[in-house]
């Protein structure tokens, strides 16, 4: 028989062993957790940061055509803000003109357009894959949505409606599916229904609705890369002012001339991507920002103020020739005429007085850095 003292000693010894085992296992588990975090977490974060940096670097280079080293340096100096980096690169570069005012976005979808009486609409619906954008349910949704919007009174005296302003109103519109009238609900509810089916982020992107302000306005749209009537990958909404329109369109030949010039101008807009009709229409903030960038880029030149101002004026003319419709070189022939001259020649040739009142254009997978 063991005495009580020995039993007590053995019990304490066993408890001590268990405690040491627990401490050892606890430390081991903490080391494993640290190892797991260092192996799995940190590299993922670093990779994600590198991917984002490469995207921004590519974006800045596309916009400026500067060297990769200069773009990378500008990004670092601007705390990786791509818009500020573009400004910095252009200020430091002799070539201050934009290489492109349009950037690519990784999106799929469709553009839809429709005209009803005195109203025209251009709608962009986006999704993540072309598999969904070519599905019949998605195609029907874009068609039905376009028709719903063009038929609906927005309850506003404005002639131009955009999605940013009227998004809530659009989403609450009753949705009518012409191919399946069993659905009863709103546009928002049908969007959620499509998201549940396809498991993709389907949403309304850009939207413009224009309502005639007077009887001399001619409404026109052009759809490029169309997959069905009024549906495609690019679209232009165009409004022309035509003097005595109601009388002119009664003459079939003159009506045909108006349609042709409207279609040609729409194709030019889609190719050249202007952001305003005239210099006076151009956003004053954009003009001032461009002048500041050009002036900054000319610092350090040993020139008089008068010469510097002339250089700024010359560079601004190039900027207007890129961004202003009436100042652009017409892209549908090789005459190198400005669009304003093309319109003047049309007026002389056909004795029809026209002018551009309003336009907008959407292309899936593209956005303008000056407009948006």
C-alpha positions as CSV (number, residue, x, y, z in Angstrom):
1,X,0.0,0.0,0.0
2,X,1.2,3.5,-1.0
3,X,1.0,6.2,1.6
4,X,-1.1,9.3,1.2
5,X,2.0,11.4,0.6
6,X,3.1,9.3,-2.3
7,X,-0.4,9.5,-3.9
8,X,-0.4,13.3,-3.5
9,X,3.0,13.5,-5.1
10,X,1.9,11.3,-8.1
11,X,-1.3,13.3,-8.5
12,X,0.7,16.6,-8.6
13,X,3.2,15.1,-11.0
14,X,0.4,13.9,-13.4
15,X,-1.3,17.4,-13.3
16,X,2.1,19.0,-14.0
17,X,2.6,16.8,-17.1
18,X,-0.9,17.6,-18.4
19,X,-0.3,21.3,-17.9
20,X,3.0,21.1,-19.8
21,X,1.4,19.2,-22.6
22,X,-1.4,21.8,-22.8
23,X,1.1,24.7,-22.9
24,X,3.2,23.0,-25.6
25,X,0.1,22.2,-27.8
26,X,-1.1,25.8,-27.4
27,X,2.2,27.3,-28.5
28,X,2.3,24.9,-31.4
29,X,-1.2,25.8,-32.5
30,X,-0.3,29.5,-32.4
31,X,2.8,28.9,-34.5
32,X,0.7,27.0,-37.0
33,X,-1.8,29.8,-37.2
34,X,0.9,32.3,-37.7
35,X,2.5,30.1,-40.4
36,X,-0.9,29.6,-42.1
37,X,-1.5,33.4,-42.1
38,X,1.9,34.2,-43.5
39,X,1.6,31.6,-46.2
40,X,-2.0,32.2,-47.3
41,X,-3.0,35.7,-46.3
42,X,-0.1,38.0,-47.0
43,X,0.7,36.8,-50.5
44,X,-3.0,37.1,-51.6
45,X,-3.1,40.7,-50.3
46,X,0.2,41.5,-52.2
47,X,-1.1,39.9,-55.4
48,X,-4.3,41.8,-55.3
49,X,-2.4,45.1,-54.7
50,X,-0.1,44.3,-57.6
51,X,-3.0,43.5,-60.0
52,X,-4.7,46.8,-59.0
53,X,-1.5,48.7,-59.6
54,X,-0.9,47.1,-63.0
55,X,-4.5,48.0,-64.0
56,X,-3.9,51.7,-63.0
57,X,-0.5,51.7,-64.7
58,X,-2.0,50.4,-67.9
59,X,-4.8,53.0,-67.6
60,X,-2.4,55.9,-67.2
61,X,-0.2,54.7,-70.0
62,X,-3.2,54.4,-72.4
63,X,-4.4,57.9,-71.6
64,X,-1.0,59.6,-71.9
65,X,1.2,57.3,-74.1
66,X,4.1,58.1,-71.7
67,X,6.7,55.6,-70.7
68,X,6.0,52.9,-68.1
69,X,8.7,54.4,-65.9
70,X,7.1,57.9,-66.0
71,X,3.6,56.5,-65.4
72,X,4.8,54.4,-62.5
73,X,6.6,57.3,-60.9
74,X,3.6,59.5,-61.3
75,X,1.3,56.9,-59.6
76,X,3.7,56.6,-56.6
77,X,3.8,60.4,-56.3
78,X,0.0,60.7,-56.4
79,X,-0.5,58.0,-53.9
80,X,-1.7,55.6,-56.6
81,X,-4.6,57.8,-57.7
82,X,-4.8,57.2,-61.5
83,X,-6.6,60.4,-62.4
84,X,-4.1,62.6,-60.5
85,X,-1.3,60.6,-62.1
86,X,-2.6,61.3,-65.6
87,X,-2.6,65.1,-64.8
88,X,0.9,64.9,-63.4
89,X,2.3,63.0,-66.4
90,X,0.7,65.4,-68.8
91,X,2.0,68.4,-66.8
92,X,5.5,66.9,-67.0
93,X,5.3,65.9,-70.7
94,X,5.7,68.0,-73.8
95,X,2.9,66.1,-75.4
96,X,-0.1,67.2,-73.3
97,X,-2.8,66.0,-75.6
98,X,-4.9,63.0,-74.7
99,X,-4.1,59.9,-76.7
100,X,-7.6,58.7,-75.9
101,X,-10.5,60.1,-74.0
102,X,-12.1,56.6,-73.8
103,X,-11.1,53.7,-71.6
104,X,-12.1,50.1,-71.7
105,X,-14.2,48.5,-68.9
106,X,-14.6,44.8,-68.4
107,X,-18.4,44.6,-68.9
108,X,-20.9,42.8,-71.2
109,X,-24.4,43.8,-72.0
110,X,-26.6,45.5,-74.6
111,X,-27.7,48.9,-75.8
112,X,-31.3,49.4,-76.7
113,X,-33.1,52.4,-78.3
114,X,-36.6,53.3,-79.4
115,X,-38.7,56.3,-80.6
116,X,-42.3,56.9,-79.8
117,X,-44.0,60.1,-81.1
118,X,-42.0,63.0,-79.6
119,X,-39.7,60.9,-77.3
120,X,-36.5,58.9,-77.9
121,X,-34.6,56.7,-75.4
122,X,-31.2,55.1,-75.3
123,X,-30.6,52.5,-72.6
124,X,-27.6,50.5,-71.5
125,X,-28.0,47.2,-69.5
126,X,-24.9,45.6,-68.1
127,X,-24.0,42.1,-67.0
128,X,-20.8,40.1,-66.3
129,X,-20.6,37.7,-69.3
130,X,-21.6,37.5,-72.9
131,X,-23.3,34.1,-72.1
132,X,-26.0,36.1,-70.2
133,X,-26.0,39.1,-72.6
134,X,-26.9,36.7,-75.5
135,X,-29.6,34.9,-73.5
136,X,-33.1,35.4,-74.8
137,X,-34.4,36.4,-71.3
138,X,-31.8,39.2,-71.1
139,X,-32.5,40.3,-74.7
140,X,-36.2,40.5,-74.0
141,X,-35.6,42.4,-70.8
142,X,-33.6,45.1,-72.7
143,X,-36.3,45.4,-75.4
144,X,-39.2,45.5,-72.9
145,X,-37.3,48.0,-70.6
146,X,-36.6,50.3,-73.5
147,X,-40.3,50.2,-74.5
148,X,-41.4,50.8,-71.0
149,X,-39.2,53.8,-70.5
150,X,-40.1,55.5,-73.8
151,X,-43.8,55.0,-73.1
152,X,-43.7,56.4,-69.5
153,X,-44.1,60.0,-68.6
154,X,-41.4,61.0,-66.2
155,X,-43.5,63.7,-64.7
156,X,-40.9,66.4,-65.2
157,X,-40.7,69.5,-67.4
158,X,-37.1,68.6,-68.4
159,X,-36.5,67.6,-72.0
160,X,-33.5,65.4,-71.1
161,X,-33.7,62.6,-68.5
162,X,-30.7,60.6,-67.3
163,X,-30.5,57.5,-65.1
164,X,-28.5,59.1,-62.3
165,X,-31.4,61.6,-61.7
166,X,-34.3,59.2,-62.3
167,X,-32.9,55.8,-61.3
168,X,-35.4,55.3,-58.4
169,X,-38.3,56.3,-60.7
170,X,-37.2,53.9,-63.4
171,X,-36.7,51.0,-61.0
172,X,-40.2,51.4,-59.6
173,X,-41.9,51.4,-63.1
174,X,-44.3,48.5,-63.7
175,X,-42.5,46.0,-65.8
176,X,-44.4,44.5,-68.8
177,X,-42.9,41.4,-70.4
178,X,-44.4,41.1,-73.8
179,X,-43.3,37.5,-74.2
180,X,-44.6,36.4,-70.7
181,X,-47.5,38.4,-69.4
182,X,-47.7,36.3,-66.3
183,X,-45.1,38.4,-64.5
184,X,-46.6,41.2,-62.3
185,X,-44.1,43.5,-60.7
186,X,-41.7,46.4,-61.1
187,X,-38.5,46.8,-63.1
188,X,-36.5,46.3,-59.9
189,X,-38.2,43.1,-59.1
190,X,-37.6,41.7,-62.6
191,X,-33.9,42.7,-62.3
192,X,-33.7,40.7,-59.1
193,X,-35.5,37.8,-60.8
194,X,-32.8,37.7,-63.6
195,X,-30.0,38.0,-61.0
196,X,-31.3,35.0,-59.2
197,X,-31.5,33.0,-62.4
198,X,-28.1,33.8,-63.8
199,X,-26.2,34.5,-60.6
200,X,-24.6,37.7,-62.2
201,X,-24.7,41.4,-61.4
202,X,-27.3,42.6,-64.0
203,X,-28.0,46.3,-63.8
204,X,-29.1,49.3,-65.7
205,X,-26.0,51.3,-66.7
206,X,-26.5,54.6,-68.6
207,X,-29.8,55.9,-69.7
208,X,-30.9,59.0,-71.7
209,X,-34.4,59.9,-72.6
210,X,-35.1,63.0,-74.7
211,X,-38.5,64.7,-75.2
212,X,-39.0,67.1,-78.1
213,X,-39.0,70.8,-77.1
214,X,-40.5,72.0,-80.4
215,X,-42.0,70.6,-83.6
216,X,-38.8,71.3,-85.7
217,X,-36.7,68.7,-83.8
218,X,-35.9,65.5,-85.7
219,X,-35.2,62.4,-83.5
220,X,-32.8,59.7,-84.7
221,X,-30.9,56.8,-83.3
222,X,-28.2,54.5,-84.7
223,X,-27.3,51.1,-83.4
224,X,-24.0,49.5,-84.3
225,X,-23.1,45.8,-84.0
226,X,-26.8,45.0,-83.8
227,X,-28.0,41.6,-82.7
228,X,-31.7,42.4,-83.2
229,X,-33.7,45.4,-84.3
230,X,-32.9,48.3,-82.0
231,X,-30.4,46.3,-80.0
232,X,-26.6,46.2,-80.2
233,X,-23.3,46.8,-78.6
234,X,-23.1,50.6,-79.4
235,X,-25.7,53.3,-79.9
236,X,-26.1,57.0,-80.6
237,X,-29.1,59.2,-79.8
238,X,-29.2,62.3,-82.0
239,X,-31.6,65.3,-82.2
240,X,-31.4,67.7,-85.2
241,X,-33.1,71.0,-85.6
242,X,-34.7,71.1,-89.0
243,X,-36.3,74.3,-90.2
244,X,-39.9,73.7,-91.3
245,X,-39.6,70.0,-90.5
246,X,-43.3,69.2,-90.8
247,X,-43.5,70.6,-94.3
248,X,-40.1,69.1,-95.4
249,X,-40.8,65.5,-94.3
250,X,-43.9,65.5,-96.5
251,X,-41.5,65.4,-99.5
252,X,-40.1,61.9,-99.6
253,X,-36.8,62.8,-101.2
254,X,-36.0,65.5,-98.6
255,X,-37.1,63.2,-95.8
256,X,-34.6,60.7,-97.2
257,X,-31.8,63.3,-97.2
258,X,-32.5,64.2,-93.5
259,X,-32.4,60.5,-92.6
260,X,-29.1,60.0,-94.4
261,X,-27.3,63.0,-92.9
262,X,-28.6,62.0,-89.4
263,X,-27.3,58.5,-89.9
264,X,-24.0,59.7,-91.1
265,X,-23.6,62.2,-88.2
266,X,-24.5,59.4,-85.8
267,X,-21.8,57.1,-87.3
268,X,-19.3,59.9,-87.0
269,X,-20.2,60.5,-83.3
270,X,-19.8,56.8,-82.6
271,X,-16.3,56.8,-84.1
272,X,-15.0,60.1,-83.0
273,X,-16.7,60.2,-79.6
274,X,-17.1,64.0,-79.1
275,X,-18.4,65.2,-75.7
276,X,-20.0,68.5,-76.8
277,X,-21.6,70.1,-79.9
278,X,-19.7,73.4,-79.9
279,X,-16.8,74.9,-77.9
280,X,-19.3,77.1,-76.0
281,X,-21.2,73.9,-74.9
282,X,-18.0,72.4,-73.5
283,X,-18.0,72.1,-69.7
284,X,-16.1,75.2,-68.4
285,X,-14.4,73.1,-65.7
286,X,-13.0,70.7,-68.3
287,X,-11.7,73.6,-70.4
288,X,-10.0,75.3,-67.4
289,X,-8.5,72.0,-66.2
290,X,-7.0,71.4,-69.7
291,X,-5.6,74.9,-69.9
292,X,-4.0,74.6,-66.4
293,X,-2.4,71.3,-67.5
294,X,-1.0,72.8,-70.7
295,X,0.3,75.9,-68.9
296,X,2.0,73.7,-66.3
297,X,3.7,71.6,-69.0
298,X,5.1,74.8,-70.6
299,X,6.8,76.0,-67.4
300,X,10.6,76.2,-67.6
301,X,10.5,77.3,-71.3
302,X,12.5,80.5,-71.9
303,X,9.7,82.2,-73.8
304,X,7.8,85.4,-73.4
305,X,4.2,85.4,-72.0
306,X,2.8,86.2,-75.4
307,X,4.5,83.2,-77.0
308,X,3.4,81.0,-74.1
309,X,-0.2,82.1,-74.6
310,X,0.0,81.4,-78.3
311,X,1.3,77.9,-77.6
312,X,-1.6,77.3,-75.2
313,X,-4.1,78.5,-77.8
314,X,-2.6,76.1,-80.3
315,X,-2.7,73.2,-78.0
316,X,-6.3,74.0,-77.0
317,X,-7.3,74.0,-80.7
318,X,-6.0,70.5,-80.9
319,X,-8.0,69.6,-77.8
320,X,-11.2,71.0,-79.3
321,X,-10.5,69.1,-82.5
322,X,-10.6,65.9,-80.4
323,X,-13.6,66.6,-78.1
324,X,-15.9,69.1,-79.9
325,X,-18.2,67.7,-82.6
326,X,-18.3,70.8,-84.9
327,X,-14.4,71.1,-84.6
328,X,-13.7,67.4,-85.5
329,X,-12.5,66.2,-88.8
330,X,-15.4,64.3,-90.5
331,X,-14.6,60.6,-90.4
332,X,-16.9,59.3,-93.2
333,X,-14.9,60.7,-96.2
334,X,-11.4,61.8,-97.0
335,X,-12.1,65.5,-97.7
336,X,-10.7,66.5,-94.2
337,X,-13.7,68.8,-93.7
338,X,-14.8,69.7,-90.3
339,X,-18.2,68.5,-89.3
340,X,-19.5,72.1,-89.3
341,X,-18.4,72.3,-93.0
342,X,-20.2,69.1,-93.8
343,X,-23.4,70.5,-92.4
344,X,-23.0,73.7,-94.3
345,X,-22.4,71.8,-97.5
346,X,-25.6,69.8,-96.9
347,X,-27.6,72.9,-96.3
348,X,-26.3,74.4,-99.6
349,X,-26.8,71.2,-101.6
350,X,-30.3,70.2,-100.4
351,X,-31.7,73.6,-99.4
352,X,-32.6,72.1,-96.0
353,X,-31.5,74.2,-92.9
354,X,-30.3,71.8,-90.2
355,X,-28.3,71.9,-87.0
356,X,-27.3,69.5,-84.2
357,X,-29.4,70.1,-81.0
358,X,-28.4,67.2,-78.8
359,X,-26.5,63.9,-78.9
360,X,-25.2,61.1,-76.7
361,X,-23.6,57.8,-77.3
362,X,-23.0,54.6,-75.3
363,X,-20.7,51.7,-76.1
364,X,-20.6,48.5,-74.1
365,X,-17.2,48.1,-72.4
366,X,-16.2,51.8,-72.8
367,X,-16.6,55.0,-70.9
368,X,-15.4,58.5,-71.5
369,X,-13.0,59.9,-68.9
370,X,-14.2,63.5,-69.7
371,X,-17.9,62.8,-69.5
372,X,-18.1,60.4,-66.6
